[in-house]
Each structure stands twice: as structure tokens, then as C-alpha cells.
Amino acid sequence: MLLADEPAATAVAEPAKAATVDPKPAKQAVAAKKPVDERFVIKRILPIEGPIKYGEWHWNEEGAPKDGPIVITVDLDARVLSIFRSGYEIGATAVLLGTEEKPTPLGVFPITQKKRHHVSNLYDAEMPYMQRLTDDGITLHASEVEWGYASHGCIGMPESFAAKVFATTKIGDRVFITRGKMVKTGDSLVES
């Protein structure tokens, strides 16, 4: 109860406390980079003059490690297969590929079977140095590599080159089939 001669209590507004400002800017969250496995970083590309012609191939292991992971790349646009050991390109060749009706698939494929002397059960065709990539018949194999020739989706290589690739790879080695993806020294061949 208020008495007439007592003043009414009034609320005293106090100023809001000012927010403190940290003189250092807030750190931005940065996506962590995946670690790169140095065994798959390209360290050398073979010095090949001009485009590789049909039937032509190059092989040079000089300066490359004697062992290490093998990765094969196939560029459908360039029609070139390259083989790398520990990031060193040791071989490259022009290849035959599939047609529009029977295209060579894009993707990453492990080698699941190897057979020196193989005959296709689908086409009754010899496929020397066969290395299977898919369950529906796509393989790496020796073939006559000439202008105008094609495959049923397989990757055909000159026989002497196919023999070297066959001797170098093992079951589980990966084959990367791309369309127009160029790689250069310093690029990683695989995701970690």
C-alpha cells in the first residue's frame, strides 16, 4: 500500500552491457584434405612426340621403381592406354575401343582374371593376354590395332605391348577408363 506522501518506486533502466569484441577474427571451418598416397602421384610421363598412332607403343621402365602399385588409365577420347608403376608412366599405346552399339564403359575396374591364351565364349575370338574387367565380357587384350578397327567394348592393344602389360599387372590392379581426362605430373592417379 502506498501512502500519499511517499513517492512511487520507479524502475531504473540500466544500459545493456556492450558485447565484447574479440580482436581476432573467427576461424573459418576448412574442409580437411584427404591425404594423398604418394605412390599414386604422377612423377613422370613418358616423353612421346605427338599423338600415338595405331599400332605404335612405347615402353620405358628406366628410372621407375622396380616394384610398386600398378595403375592403368584409358582415355577414350585420345584412344590411349597408359600404365604407371608407383606414379611413373612406364608404357603407353594407342588402343581399339568399342563402338556406339557396344561401347567401352567408363569407370574404375579392378582386374579380376588373367589368362594368357583365351578365346571369347561370346564371339569365338582369340583374346591373347586377356585381363578381365567386368563380368559381362569387357577385357584388356591383344588385338590388331589399325585405323577403322573396333571392339565389342574391350580395350585392344598391340600384342607385344599387351604381353608387357600382362607380365606387369596382377589381379586387383585398377584400370581407370575416362573420356578426355588428361593427367599431368603432380596429379594423383587414385583417390585415397
C-alpha positions in Angstrom: 0.0 0.0 0.0 1.4 3.4 -1.0 1.0 6.4 1.2 0.3 9.7 -0.5 3.5 11.4 0.7 5.8 8.5 -0.3 6.9 8.7 -3.9 6.2 5.7 -6.1 9.2 3.5 -6.8 10.3 3.7 -10.4 12.3 1.2 -12.3 15.7 2.4 -13.3 16.8 1.3 -16.7 20.3 0.3 -16.9 22.1 0.3 -20.2 22.7 -3.1 -21.8 26.2 -4.4 -21.5 28.1 -4.0 -24.7 29.1 -7.2 -26.4 32.8 -7.8 -26.2 34.6 -8.0 -29.5 37.4 -10.5 -29.9 40.1 -8.6 -31.8 40.9 -11.9 -33.7 38.6 -12.9 -36.5 36.8 -16.2 -36.0 38.4 -19.1 -37.7 36.6 -20.4 -40.8 35.9 -24.1 -40.9 38.1 -25.6 -43.7 37.3 -29.0 -45.2 40.2 -31.3 -44.4 42.0 -32.5 -47.5 42.2 -36.2 -47.9 45.8 -37.5 -47.5 47.4 -38.3 -50.8 49.2 -41.6 -51.2 52.5 -40.6 -52.8 52.8 -44.0 -54.5 49.9 -42.9 -56.8 51.1 -39.3 -57.6 52.3 -38.9 -61.2 56.1 -38.4 -61.1 56.9 -39.0 -64.7 55.1 -39.0 -68.1 56.9 -40.7 -71.0 58.3 -38.1 -73.4 56.3 -39.1 -76.5 56.3 -36.7 -79.6 52.9 -36.1 -81.0 49.8 -38.3 -80.9 50.4 -42.0 -80.7 49.5 -43.7 -84.0 47.6 -47.0 -84.3 49.9 -49.9 -83.8 52.5 -47.7 -82.1 53.5 -48.2 -78.5 56.2 -47.0 -76.0 57.7 -48.8 -73.0 60.5 -47.4 -70.8 61.0 -48.6 -67.2 64.3 -46.8 -66.8 64.2 -44.6 -63.7 61.0 -46.2 -62.5 60.8 -48.2 -59.2 61.2 -52.0 -59.8 58.0 -52.6 -57.8 55.0 -50.7 -56.5 51.3 -50.2 -57.3 50.3 -50.5 -60.9 47.5 -48.3 -62.3 46.3 -48.3 -65.9 44.5 -45.3 -67.4 42.5 -45.4 -70.6 41.3 -42.1 -72.2 38.5 -42.9 -74.7 38.8 -39.6 -76.4 42.6 -39.8 -77.0 42.3 -43.6 -77.6 45.4 -44.1 -75.4 46.2 -46.6 -72.6 49.0 -45.7 -70.1 50.4 -47.9 -67.4 52.0 -46.4 -64.3 54.1 -48.0 -61.6 54.4 -46.0 -58.4 53.4 -42.9 -60.4 55.9 -43.4 -63.2 54.4 -43.9 -66.6 56.2 -47.0 -68.0 54.2 -47.7 -71.1 51.6 -46.1 -73.5 49.9 -47.2 -76.6 47.0 -46.4 -79.0 44.1 -48.8 -78.4 41.0 -50.1 -80.1 37.7 -49.4 -78.3 34.1 -50.3 -78.5 31.5 -48.8 -80.9 28.4 -46.8 -80.2 26.4 -50.0 -80.2 28.9 -51.8 -77.9 30.7 -49.0 -76.1 33.7 -49.3 -73.8 32.4 -48.4 -70.3 33.6 -45.5 -68.2 34.7 -46.1 -64.6 37.2 -47.8 -62.4 37.6 -51.5 -62.8 39.9 -54.0 -61.0 41.5 -56.7 -63.0 39.6 -59.8 -61.9 41.0 -62.6 -64.1 44.1 -63.0 -66.3 44.5 -65.7 -69.0 47.5 -65.8 -71.4 45.5 -67.8 -74.1 41.8 -67.0 -74.1 39.0 -67.5 -76.6 35.9 -65.4 -76.1 32.8 -67.5 -75.4 30.6 -64.7 -76.7 32.4 -64.0 -80.0 34.6 -67.1 -80.5 37.5 -64.8 -81.0 41.1 -65.2 -79.7 41.9 -62.7 -77.0 45.6 -63.2 -76.1 46.8 -61.7 -72.8 43.3 -61.3 -71.6 42.7 -59.4 -68.4 39.0 -59.3 -67.3 37.5 -56.0 -66.1 33.7 -56.8 -66.0 31.5 -59.9 -65.6 29.8 -59.1 -69.0 33.0 -59.6 -71.0 34.9 -56.3 -71.1 38.6 -57.1 -71.0 42.1 -55.7 -71.9 43.6 -58.0 -74.6 46.0 -58.2 -77.6 44.4 -57.2 -80.9 45.4 -55.9 -84.3 45.3 -52.1 -83.7 44.6 -50.4 -87.0 42.5 -47.4 -88.2 38.9 -48.4 -88.7 39.0 -51.4 -86.4 36.8 -51.6 -83.3 35.9 -54.0 -80.5 32.8 -55.1 -78.8 33.6 -52.8 -75.8 37.0 -54.3 -75.0 40.3 -52.5 -75.0 42.6 -53.9 -77.7 46.4 -53.4 -77.6 49.2 -54.4 -79.9 50.3 -57.9 -79.0 53.9 -57.1 -77.9 52.6 -54.3 -75.7 49.8 -56.5 -74.3 52.4 -59.1 -73.3 54.3 -56.5 -71.3 51.2 -55.2 -69.6 50.1 -58.8 -68.8 53.5 -59.5 -67.2 53.4 -56.3 -65.1 49.9 -56.4 -63.7 48.3 -58.6 -61.1 44.7 -59.4 -60.0 43.2 -56.4 -58.3 45.2 -53.7 -60.1 42.9 -50.9 -61.2 42.0 -49.7 -64.6 40.6 -46.1 -64.9 38.6 -45.6 -68.0 37.8 -41.9 -68.7 36.6 -39.7 -71.5 39.1 -36.8 -72.1 40.6 -36.7 -68.6 44.2 -35.6 -69.0 46.6 -36.2 -66.2 49.9 -34.4 -65.6 52.9 -34.6 -63.3 51.8 -34.0 -59.7 48.2 -35.3 -60.2 47.1 -38.3 -58.1 46.0 -41.3 -60.1 43.6 -42.5 -57.4 41.6 -41.1 -54.6 42.9 -42.1 -51.1 
